[in-house]
């Protein structure tokens, strides 16, 4: 007899961005602002990890 299952798909996207800054806090802030301004849009080319987990519903 078939049962219902819930499958969770998890993807992790990652991209390295180089930026000039006076310190790492400023570098992080600059890239965060660029990200929120949609200057860095991660896509399938940035996929580094994927996993699938199933459990009975």
Kinemage of the C-alpha trace (Angstrom):
@kinemage 1
@onewidth
@group {chain A} dominant
@subgroup {mainchain}
@vectorlist {calphas} color= white
{ca unk a 1} P 0.000 0.000 0.000
{ca unk a 2} L 1.355 3.440 -0.919
{ca unk a 3} L 1.857 6.097 1.762
{ca unk a 4} L 2.171 9.857 1.539
{ca unk a 5} L 5.638 11.316 2.025
{ca unk a 6} L 6.898 14.850 2.412
{ca unk a 7} L 10.185 15.469 0.617
{ca unk a 8} L 12.201 18.558 1.492
{ca unk a 9} L 14.552 19.892 -1.173
{ca unk a 10} L 17.379 22.118 0.058
{ca unk a 11} L 19.705 24.054 -2.208
{ca unk a 12} L 22.671 26.181 -1.216
{ca unk a 13} L 23.876 28.859 -3.610
{ca unk a 14} L 27.245 30.529 -3.181
{ca unk a 15} L 29.243 33.127 -5.085
{ca unk a 16} L 32.547 34.792 -4.236
{ca unk a 17} L 32.644 38.539 -4.900
{ca unk a 18} L 35.811 40.617 -4.781
{ca unk a 19} L 35.492 44.181 -3.523
{ca unk a 20} L 37.895 46.917 -2.422
{ca unk a 21} L 37.384 48.079 1.164
{ca unk a 22} L 39.342 49.335 4.174
{ca unk a 23} L 38.400 46.327 6.338
{ca unk a 24} L 36.334 43.155 6.196
{ca unk a 25} L 33.311 44.727 7.912
{ca unk a 26} L 33.169 47.390 5.206
{ca unk a 27} L 33.664 44.750 2.496
{ca unk a 28} L 30.764 42.739 3.898
{ca unk a 29} L 28.578 45.849 4.094
{ca unk a 30} L 29.358 46.845 0.494
{ca unk a 31} L 28.523 43.404 -0.881
{ca unk a 32} L 25.375 43.133 1.271
{ca unk a 33} L 24.169 46.451 -0.153
{ca unk a 34} L 24.998 45.314 -3.681
{ca unk a 35} L 23.072 42.095 -3.041
{ca unk a 36} L 20.016 43.917 -1.691
{ca unk a 37} L 20.170 46.263 -4.689
{ca unk a 38} L 20.079 43.131 -6.889
{ca unk a 39} L 23.553 43.666 -8.303
{ca unk a 40} L 24.330 40.021 -7.455
{ca unk a 41} L 21.573 37.575 -8.355
{ca unk a 42} L 22.569 34.010 -7.643
{ca unk a 43} L 21.341 31.322 -10.022
{ca unk a 44} L 21.817 27.655 -10.933
{ca unk a 45} L 25.469 28.318 -11.820
{ca unk a 46} L 26.098 29.171 -8.149
{ca unk a 47} L 24.717 25.866 -6.803
{ca unk a 48} L 27.183 24.219 -4.403
{ca unk a 49} L 25.016 21.797 -2.377
{ca unk a 50} L 21.713 20.057 -2.843
{ca unk a 51} L 19.999 17.499 -0.665
{ca unk a 52} L 16.736 15.590 -0.509
{ca unk a 53} L 15.143 14.324 2.704
{ca unk a 54} L 11.957 12.296 2.945
{ca unk a 55} L 9.697 11.489 5.879
{ca unk a 56} L 6.305 9.951 6.255
{ca unk a 57} L 3.554 12.568 6.037
